[in-house]
Amino acid sequence: MSFDESALATVDEVTTALESTGYIADKQLSTTLFLLMRLGKPLLIEGPAGVGKTELAKSLASITERRLVRLQCYEGQDETKALYEWDYGKQLLYTQILRDKIGEIIADAEDLESAVDRISAQDSVFFSTRFLSSRPILEAVQSDDPVVLLIDEVDRADEALEAVLLEMLGEYQISIPEIGTLRAKHPPLVILTSNNTRDLAEALKRRCLHLFADYPTADRELEILRTKETGLDDALAEQLVGIVRGLRNLDLRKAPSISETVDWARTLAVLGASALTEDLLHETMSVVVKYEKDLKAARTALPHLLNPDVHPVPRTAPDDSLTDIADFEDGRNIRALKDQPGRFTHGYYGTPSAVKAPLPASVSSSQGSRSFARHRGSK
């Protein structure tokens, strides 16, 4: 028997259910999730990496006792990797096995045209769902039980894939030219996530509820650490959260995520930390800071983060990560600028750069003649 989602009758009950899975949600998030279940509309969650967008889909599947079906998006992905693909090898195998049967069907055909007509009348046998290789979207549509469909990092996929998803997001169905329209037996709960690396199409956003997920408040992040049972002393965990929030206010290429905060707390607990000393944090800083330049900026700021009353805000050279006091104190504004859509270049995820290599200079006719003459002389 499937889970009765009407049991989550209020926003507070949704919050409590999420907490039972270890996911600490604020009021806005719980309200949006409640509306997702009541209105049956997909939910698009945008925000920086590492704020719990994917984890929310997993928790939703847990509290509703649904299976999680995940489509991980990437650049160059086409509809065959997202919706379905014809299993031509299986079709060919069946054709060979049934060769004698096909012979019987056309045995008394008067001419070639009538034989073709008889074979074409059997098209529905070979173009049916038995020859479809289900991908995540079709799997969610055909599932006999309700599922949660996670379309993860949709901003990494090409715009063409967004267009393919529109029918599913709007009507929970897929149109297959050879078969027809397949409608979901049980409308899935759909969550799309985006790291906001590019603008998504208005048609996609229009079909979805929307939520911007940001880094949590200090109290909420500390509560997350407690639920994860990192083993770190509560007082040290509170101090660590303050340090991580200070690191996020630096002009870093990648700010520490919530999961990395949890990893850092577990690392310190494994090392038996009884105090957060500068040396210990220096040695373990790479758990949350992943780029060399970021690491240099973080270590420069660490004395101030540990003892702001004793150590002033660091000032560095103009070409460093921290240019002056404004860079440190106004870090939230810097982060906001980094999270603007379209801030990455076309080649950010390894795609061919939009800047093309210069074309070779044109070759004069005399140069071409000399080259051709040398070529003939070498034979």
C-alpha positions as CSV (number, residue, x, y, z in Angstrom):
1,M,0.0,0.0,0.0
2,S,1.4,3.4,-1.0
3,F,2.0,6.3,1.4
4,D,-0.9,8.6,1.9
5,E,0.6,12.1,1.3
6,S,-2.6,13.7,2.8
7,A,-1.0,12.6,6.1
8,L,1.4,15.6,5.7
9,A,-1.6,18.0,6.2
10,T,0.3,21.1,7.3
11,V,3.5,22.9,6.6
12,D,4.7,22.1,10.2
13,E,4.1,18.4,9.6
14,V,6.3,18.6,6.5
15,T,9.0,20.3,8.5
16,T,8.9,17.6,11.2
17,A,8.9,14.8,8.6
18,L,12.0,16.3,6.9
19,E,13.7,16.6,10.3
20,S,13.1,12.9,10.8
21,T,15.3,12.3,7.8
22,G,18.0,14.6,9.1
23,Y,17.1,17.5,6.7
24,I,16.6,20.8,8.6
25,A,14.2,23.0,6.6
26,D,13.2,26.6,7.1
27,K,9.6,27.8,6.9
28,Q,9.9,28.9,3.2
29,L,11.3,25.6,2.1
30,S,8.7,23.5,3.9
31,T,5.9,25.7,2.6
32,T,7.2,25.3,-1.0
33,L,7.5,21.5,-0.6
34,F,3.9,21.4,0.9
35,L,2.6,23.3,-2.2
36,L,4.5,20.9,-4.5
37,M,2.7,17.9,-3.0
38,R,-0.7,19.7,-3.0
39,L,-0.6,21.4,-6.4
40,G,1.2,18.7,-8.2
41,K,3.5,21.2,-9.9
42,P,7.3,20.6,-10.5
43,L,9.6,22.5,-8.2
44,L,12.7,24.3,-9.5
45,I,15.4,25.0,-6.9
46,E,18.2,27.4,-7.8
47,G,21.2,28.3,-5.8
48,P,24.9,27.8,-5.2
49,A,26.3,24.3,-5.1
50,G,26.3,22.5,-1.8
51,V,23.2,24.0,-0.1
52,G,21.1,20.8,0.0
53,K,19.1,20.9,-3.2
54,T,19.8,17.3,-4.2
55,E,19.5,16.2,-0.6
56,L,16.0,17.7,-0.5
57,A,14.8,15.4,-3.3
58,K,16.2,12.4,-1.4
59,S,14.4,13.5,1.8
60,L,11.2,14.0,-0.1
61,A,11.4,10.5,-1.4
62,S,12.0,9.2,2.1
63,I,9.1,11.0,3.8
64,T,6.6,10.1,1.0
65,E,7.9,6.5,0.8
66,R,8.5,6.9,-3.0
67,R,11.3,5.6,-5.1
68,L,13.8,8.2,-6.3
69,V,14.4,8.4,-10.0
70,R,17.3,10.6,-10.9
71,L,18.3,12.3,-14.2
72,Q,21.8,13.7,-13.9
73,C,22.2,16.4,-16.5
74,Y,25.4,17.2,-18.4
75,E,26.5,19.1,-21.5
76,G,25.8,17.5,-24.8
77,Q,23.0,15.3,-23.3
78,D,20.3,14.5,-25.8
79,E,16.7,13.1,-25.5
80,T,17.9,9.5,-25.9
81,K,19.7,9.7,-22.6
82,A,16.9,11.5,-20.8
83,L,13.6,10.0,-22.2
84,Y,14.0,6.8,-24.1
85,E,15.9,5.0,-26.8
86,W,14.9,2.3,-29.3
87,D,16.6,-1.1,-28.7
88,Y,17.4,-1.8,-32.4
89,G,19.5,-4.8,-31.6
90,K,16.6,-6.4,-29.8
91,Q,14.3,-5.6,-32.7
92,L,16.7,-7.2,-35.2
93,L,17.0,-10.3,-33.0
94,Y,13.2,-10.7,-32.8
95,T,13.0,-10.2,-36.6
96,Q,15.5,-13.0,-37.2
97,I,13.8,-15.3,-34.7
98,L,10.4,-14.7,-36.3
99,R,11.6,-14.9,-39.9
100,D,9.6,-18.1,-40.6
101,K,6.4,-16.5,-39.2
102,I,6.9,-13.5,-41.4
103,G,7.3,-15.8,-44.4
104,E,3.9,-17.4,-43.5
105,I,2.3,-13.9,-43.5
106,I,3.4,-13.0,-47.0
107,A,3.4,-16.5,-48.5
108,D,0.2,-16.1,-50.5
109,A,0.7,-12.4,-51.3
110,E,-0.1,-11.7,-55.0
111,D,2.7,-9.1,-55.5
112,L,5.4,-7.1,-53.8
113,E,3.1,-4.3,-52.9
114,S,0.6,-6.5,-51.1
115,A,3.5,-8.3,-49.3
116,V,4.8,-4.9,-48.0
117,D,1.3,-3.9,-46.9
118,R,1.0,-7.1,-44.9
119,I,4.3,-6.5,-43.2
120,S,3.6,-2.8,-42.5
121,A,0.4,-3.9,-40.8
122,Q,2.5,-5.6,-38.2
123,D,4.6,-2.4,-37.4
124,S,2.9,-2.1,-34.0
125,V,4.5,-5.4,-33.0
126,F,8.1,-4.1,-33.5
127,F,7.4,-0.5,-32.5
128,S,6.0,-1.1,-29.0
129,T,7.1,-0.4,-25.5
130,R,8.8,-3.9,-25.3
131,F,11.5,-2.5,-27.6
132,L,12.0,0.8,-25.7
133,S,15.0,1.3,-23.4
134,S,13.7,3.4,-20.6
135,R,15.7,6.4,-19.5
136,P,14.8,8.3,-16.3
137,I,11.9,10.4,-17.7
138,L,10.1,7.4,-19.3
139,E,10.9,5.3,-16.3
140,A,9.0,7.9,-14.1
141,V,6.1,7.9,-16.5
142,Q,5.8,4.1,-16.8
143,S,6.4,3.3,-13.1
144,D,3.6,1.3,-11.5
145,D,4.3,3.0,-8.2
146,P,4.5,6.8,-7.5
147,V,8.1,8.1,-7.7
148,V,10.0,11.3,-7.0
149,L,11.8,12.4,-10.2
150,L,15.0,14.4,-9.6
151,I,16.3,16.3,-12.7
152,D,19.6,17.4,-11.2
153,E,21.7,20.4,-12.4
154,V,19.4,21.1,-15.4
155,D,21.5,24.2,-16.1
156,R,24.4,22.0,-17.2
157,A,22.3,20.5,-20.0
158,D,21.8,22.3,-23.4
159,E,18.8,24.4,-24.0
160,A,17.5,21.7,-26.5
161,L,17.0,19.3,-23.6
162,E,14.9,21.9,-21.7
163,A,12.5,21.9,-24.7
164,V,12.3,18.1,-24.5
165,L,11.3,18.3,-20.9
166,L,8.5,20.8,-21.3
167,E,5.8,18.2,-22.1
168,M,6.7,16.1,-19.1
169,L,6.8,19.1,-16.7
170,G,3.5,20.5,-18.0
171,E,1.4,17.4,-18.5
172,Y,3.4,14.4,-17.1
173,Q,3.4,12.7,-20.4
174,I,5.8,11.8,-23.3
175,S,4.9,11.7,-27.0
176,I,6.6,8.9,-28.9
177,P,6.0,9.3,-32.7
178,E,6.0,5.5,-33.4
179,I,3.7,4.7,-30.5
180,G,1.7,7.8,-29.4
181,T,1.4,9.6,-26.1
182,L,2.3,7.8,-22.9
183,R,0.8,9.4,-19.8
184,A,2.1,8.9,-16.3
185,K,0.2,6.2,-14.3
186,H,1.0,8.2,-11.2
187,P,2.1,11.8,-11.6
188,P,5.6,12.0,-10.1
189,L,6.8,14.6,-7.6
190,V,9.3,16.5,-9.7
191,I,12.3,18.5,-8.4
192,L,14.7,20.3,-10.7
193,T,17.9,21.7,-9.4
194,S,20.1,24.4,-10.9
195,N,23.4,25.9,-9.8
196,N,22.4,29.0,-11.7
197,T,25.3,28.9,-14.1
198,R,23.1,30.1,-17.0
199,D,19.6,31.4,-17.5
200,L,16.9,28.8,-17.9
201,A,14.1,29.1,-20.5
202,E,11.0,31.1,-19.4
203,A,8.8,28.2,-20.6
204,L,10.5,25.8,-18.2
205,K,10.3,28.3,-15.2
206,R,6.6,29.0,-16.0
207,R,5.7,25.3,-15.4
208,C,7.4,25.2,-12.0
209,L,7.2,26.4,-8.5
210,H,10.4,28.3,-7.7
211,L,12.7,28.4,-4.7
212,F,16.1,30.0,-4.3
213,A,18.2,28.1,-1.8
214,D,20.9,30.0,-0.1
215,Y,23.4,29.2,2.6
216,P,21.7,28.7,5.9
217,T,21.7,30.9,8.9
218,A,24.3,30.2,11.6
219,D,21.7,28.6,13.9
220,R,20.3,26.4,11.2
221,E,23.8,25.3,10.1
222,L,24.7,24.5,13.6
223,E,21.5,22.4,13.9
224,I,22.5,20.6,10.7
225,L,25.8,19.7,12.3
226,R,24.1,18.4,15.4
227,T,21.8,16.1,13.4
228,K,24.7,14.7,11.4
229,E,26.3,13.5,14.6
230,T,29.8,14.5,13.6
231,G,31.3,13.8,17.0
232,L,32.6,17.3,17.4
233,D,32.0,19.1,20.7
234,D,29.0,21.5,20.6
235,A,31.0,24.5,21.5
236,L,33.6,23.7,18.9
237,A,30.9,23.1,16.3
238,E,29.5,26.5,17.0
239,Q,32.9,28.1,16.6
240,L,33.5,26.1,13.4
241,V,30.2,27.4,11.9
242,G,31.3,30.9,12.5
243,I,34.7,30.3,10.8
244,V,33.0,28.7,7.8
245,R,30.6,31.6,7.5
246,G,33.6,33.9,7.6
247,L,35.2,31.9,4.8
248,R,32.0,32.3,2.7
249,N,32.4,36.1,3.1
250,L,35.8,36.0,1.3
251,D,36.1,36.4,-2.4
252,L,36.6,32.7,-3.0
253,R,36.2,30.9,-6.3
254,K,34.2,28.3,-4.5
255,A,32.6,28.9,-1.1
256,P,32.4,26.1,1.4
257,S,29.2,24.1,1.1
258,I,27.1,22.7,4.0
259,S,28.3,19.2,3.3
260,E,31.9,20.4,3.4
261,T,31.2,22.0,6.8
262,V,30.0,18.6,8.0
263,D,33.1,16.9,6.6
264,W,35.3,19.4,8.4
265,A,33.6,18.8,11.7
266,R,34.0,15.1,11.3
267,T,37.7,15.5,10.3
268,L,38.3,17.6,13.5
269,A,36.5,15.0,15.6
270,V,38.5,12.2,14.2
271,L,41.7,14.1,15.0
272,G,40.4,14.4,18.6
273,A,40.3,18.2,18.5
274,S,39.8,19.8,21.9
275,A,40.2,23.3,20.6
276,L,40.2,25.0,17.2
277,T,43.8,26.2,17.0
278,E,45.3,28.0,14.0
279,D,47.7,25.2,13.3
280,L,45.0,22.5,13.3
281,L,42.7,24.6,11.0
282,H,45.6,25.3,8.7
283,E,46.3,21.5,8.4
284,T,42.7,20.6,7.7
285,M,41.6,23.7,5.6
286,S,41.7,21.8,2.4
287,V,38.6,19.8,3.5
288,V,36.5,22.9,2.7
289,V,38.8,25.1,0.5
290,K,39.5,23.4,-2.9
291,Y,41.6,25.9,-4.9
292,E,45.2,27.1,-4.2
293,K,44.4,30.8,-4.4
294,D,41.3,30.3,-2.2
295,L,43.5,28.4,0.3
296,K,46.0,31.3,0.5
297,A,43.2,33.8,1.0
298,A,41.5,31.6,3.7
299,R,44.8,31.1,5.6
300,T,45.5,34.8,5.5
301,A,42.1,35.6,7.0
302,L,42.1,32.7,9.5
303,P,43.7,34.6,12.5
304,H,41.0,37.3,12.2
305,L,38.3,34.6,12.0
306,L,39.6,32.9,15.1
307,N,40.1,36.1,17.1
308,P,38.5,39.1,15.5
309,D,39.2,41.3,18.5
310,V,42.9,40.6,18.5
311,H,43.7,40.3,14.8
312,P,42.4,43.0,12.4
313,V,41.0,42.3,9.0
314,P,43.9,41.3,6.8
315,R,45.1,43.7,4.0
316,T,46.9,42.2,1.0
317,A,48.5,43.2,-2.2
318,P,46.3,44.5,-5.0
319,D,46.7,41.3,-7.0
320,D,45.7,39.0,-4.2
321,S,42.3,37.5,-3.4
322,L,41.6,40.0,-0.6
323,T,42.4,43.5,-2.0
324,D,41.3,45.6,1.0
325,I,38.9,45.6,3.9
326,A,35.9,46.0,1.7
327,D,36.5,42.6,0.1
328,F,36.3,41.0,3.5
329,E,33.4,42.9,5.0
330,D,31.2,42.9,2.0
331,G,31.7,39.3,1.0
332,R,28.0,38.5,0.8
333,N,27.6,41.1,-2.0
334,I,30.5,39.4,-3.8
335,R,28.8,36.0,-3.4
336,A,25.6,37.5,-4.8
337,L,27.4,38.7,-7.8
338,K,28.9,35.3,-8.4
339,D,25.5,33.7,-8.3
340,Q,24.1,35.8,-11.2
341,P,22.9,33.7,-14.2
342,G,25.3,33.6,-17.1
343,R,28.3,34.5,-15.1
344,F,30.4,31.6,-16.5
345,T,31.9,31.5,-20.0
346,H,30.8,29.1,-22.7
347,G,33.8,26.9,-22.0
348,Y,33.2,26.7,-18.2
349,Y,32.3,23.0,-18.2
350,G,34.9,22.0,-20.7
351,T,33.0,22.9,-23.8
352,P,34.8,24.4,-26.8
353,S,35.5,28.0,-26.2
354,A,33.4,30.6,-28.0
355,V,36.7,32.3,-29.0
356,K,37.8,30.6,-32.2
357,A,41.4,30.2,-33.2
358,P,42.5,32.8,-35.8
359,L,42.3,31.5,-39.4
360,P,45.6,31.1,-41.3
361,A,46.6,34.0,-43.4
362,S,45.6,33.8,-47.0
363,V,48.0,32.2,-49.5
364,S,49.0,34.2,-52.6
365,S,48.7,32.6,-56.0
366,S,52.5,32.7,-56.4
367,Q,53.0,30.9,-53.1
368,G,50.5,28.2,-54.2
369,S,52.3,27.8,-57.6
370,R,55.7,27.3,-55.9
371,S,54.3,24.8,-53.5
372,F,52.5,22.9,-56.2
373,A,55.7,22.8,-58.3
374,R,57.8,21.4,-55.4
375,H,55.1,18.8,-54.8
376,R,55.2,17.6,-58.5
377,G,59.0,17.6,-58.4
378,S,59.1,15.3,-55.4
379,K,57.3,12.5,-57.3
